[in-house]
Amino acid sequence: MFLAELNQEEKTAFLELASLIAKIDHSQSIYEDTILNKYKKEMEMDHYKIQGFEMVDILKVFKNERSKNIVLAEILTLIFSDGVFHDLEKESVRFIKQYFGFNSNEYESFKDWVDKIRELANHENYQTLS
């Protein structure tokens, strides 16, 4: 939703992070594929090829609060897209949260917001099918 606000270096880093997170549980779901493709389109990076950077190197790119907030919100959207929150995904989110300096309340607010957006999207999809 807000990925277009990132600068080019941040967009590249975000795609690297999203790809890493999508594969972290050793199985990338069709839901995660769909979200990753949506991210590429939103950032106009349809043809970007993942390089496989390390998470710490990726996270160093995000320096301002706004970018960090965007990254966490979008990564949570990706993680929750398949309805399963795997242990390795939890570990990764914990690391990102700590690296960015988010406290538990901020994280819970993001998580709640992502849940509400998902509910809204699911309701919208249901209405379209009816």
N, C-alpha and C positions, 0 to 999 in steps of 0.2 A: 503493500500500500504506500509506503513512504520511501521505497528504495531509490526512486528517481532523485531524491535529495542528496544521496551520497555522491562524493566526487569519484572520478574514474578509478583511482587507486583503491578507494573503499569498495566500489562496486566489484572490482576484481577479487578483492579479499573476501567480500561477502559470498560470492559464488564459490570460492574455494572452501570457505567455512561451511556453507550449506551442503556442498557435496560431501565433505568429510563427515558431517553430522548424519546425513542421510544413509551413509554406508557404515556407520560406526557399529551398528548391531549386526553387521555382516549380511544384511538383506535389505535391499532398497525396494520399498513397496511401490506399487503403481500410484498410490496417493502421493508419495514423496516425489516420484518422477513428475507427476502433474504439477506439483508446487514448484519444483526446480525449473521446469519449463516456463512456468508463469513468471518466476523471478527473472529469468533470462530475457523474456519479452519485455517486462516492465523496465528493465535497465538497458534495453536495446543492445543486448550482448548475446543474441541467439547463436552465434557461431563460436563463442568462447570455448576453448578446450581446457579442461581442468589440468593443472600442473601438479597437484598433490603436495602443496605446501604444508608445513607443520602448523598445528594450532597456535602455538605461541607466536610464531612469525606472522600469522594471519591477524591475530588480535592486536598486535603492536600497531597496526595501521590505523585503528580507530582511536582517535585522540580526544574528540569532543563528546560531551554528554549526549547531544542529540543523535549523533551517529551510533553511540553505544546503545541508546534506547531503541533505535530502529532495528539494530542487529538483534538484540535480545527478543524483541517482539516478533520479528520475522522468523527467528530460529525456533521459538516456541510454537509458532504456527506450523512450521515444517514438522517438528517433532510430534505434535499432537494430531497431525493429518491422518495418520493410520490408526488412531485410537489406542495405540500402545505406547507406554512410556518405559522403554527398556532400561535396565540398570546402567548400561554404557552411555545411554542418552542422558540419564540423570547425572552421572558422573561428569559428563561434558558440560551440561548446563551449570552444575555446581562450580566447575572450573572457570567457565566464562563469567559467571556471576561474581566470583571472587576476583578474577583478573580485572574486571571492569569496576570493581568496588561497590557493587550493589548490595544493599542490606536486605534482610529477609522480607521486610515490608514492601520494598520496591519490587522485589521479585514476585511476591504474591499478587501485587496490584497488576503487574504485567500478565501473570498467569490467568487471573480472573478476567482481564480484558480480552485476552486471546480466547478464553472459553466462551465469552459472550459473543464475540465476533463469529466463532464457529457455530454457535447455536443460531444466530441470525442467518448465516449462510445456509445452514441445513434447513431452516424454516423456509427460506426463499426458494431453495431447490425443491422442497416439498410442494410449495404453492405452484411452482412452474409445472410440476408433474400432474397436479390435480386438474 
